[in-house]
Amino acid sequence: MKKVRIVLIDNAADSYHWLQEKASDSKVEMAIVEAIRNKTDILKRDVHYG
């Protein structure tokens, strides 16, 4: 299996960290964080996805 590393750059990384902080208080932010995690898991399993 090919090893995959996903890197968020500049504003994306800042936004992701902000969402993680707010996720404990908000369902919307929690849903966004979960969606990002699901997509990264898919990308790690199948490098040809998307």
N, C-alpha and C positions, 0 to 999 in steps of 0.2 A: 504494500500500500504506500502510495506517495504521501509524504509529509507536507502538510499545508499550514502556512502561517498567515493569519489575517491581521493586517495592520490598519488602524484608523489614523488618518492624518489630521493635523491641526484642529479645525473647527469640529470635525466629526468626533474626534476623541474627547474634546471638551464637552460637546453636547451629550455624548454617551455617558460620561461621568456625571454630568448634571442630572440626566434622566435616572441613573442608578440611585442617586441621592434622594430624588423626589419619589421614586417608585414605592417606597414604603408607605407614603401618605396618599398616593393617587392611583386609582385604577387605570387611568389613561396612560400615565407614564409606565406603569407596570406592564401593560399590554405592549407598549412599544419596545421596552427592554426585552420582553419575552420573544417578540417577533424578530428582533435583531439576533438574539441567541439562537433561535430556530434556523434562521438563514445561515448563520455562521456554521452551525452544525451540519447543515446540508452541504455547504461548500467544502467543509473538511472531509465529508464522506465521498462526495462526487466532485472532483475538480473541474469537470466539464459542464457542470450545472450553470445555466444562465449564460 
